[in-house]
Amino acid sequence: MRTSFDFAPLWRSTIGFDHLADLVDSTLRQATEDNYPPYNIERSGEDHYRISLAVAGFSTNDITVTAEQNALTIEGRKPETAAREYLYQGIAARPFRRVFNLADYVQVKQASFQDGLLIIDLVREVPEAMKPRRIPIAGGAPAASQIEQKKAA
């Protein structure tokens, strides 16, 4: 079932968030049936995240991890091998492509392969210039001198 969202209230009070509608729309369009490979997304701290993908049967040479501006793409492809005769094949080794949309200032710190899991660590690093800062208010006499002036009068 596909649901349409009305972003009109958002557009009335925000500027520069038009990419949000595109993000929601593209996420809804993605095939929800494809759950391969299975993965977890963990929050390991206030600004630290970890993505773990179960990629049994793949090696580090079969997987590529690409970090772009606001997207992390993980692709896996097994090289062509001689045909085998399976009596039962339960381990999927089909090609896959998984894309994760990243928020602003989220960066990939490292990727590792351990026990059949591809582990990708991410961290949000907000630049110093973007962090909140207190703005001094100019004008008028300081409060202490105003009090002294009232006493003198």
Secondary structure, 3 states (H helix, E strand, C coil): CCCCCCCHHHHHHCCCCHHHHHHHHHHHHCCCCCCCCCEEEEECCCCEEEEEEECCCCCHHHEEEEECCCEEEEEECCCCCCCCCCCCCCCCCCCEEEEEECCCCEEEEEEEEECCEEEEEEEECCCHHHCCCCCCCCCCCCHHHHHHHHHHC
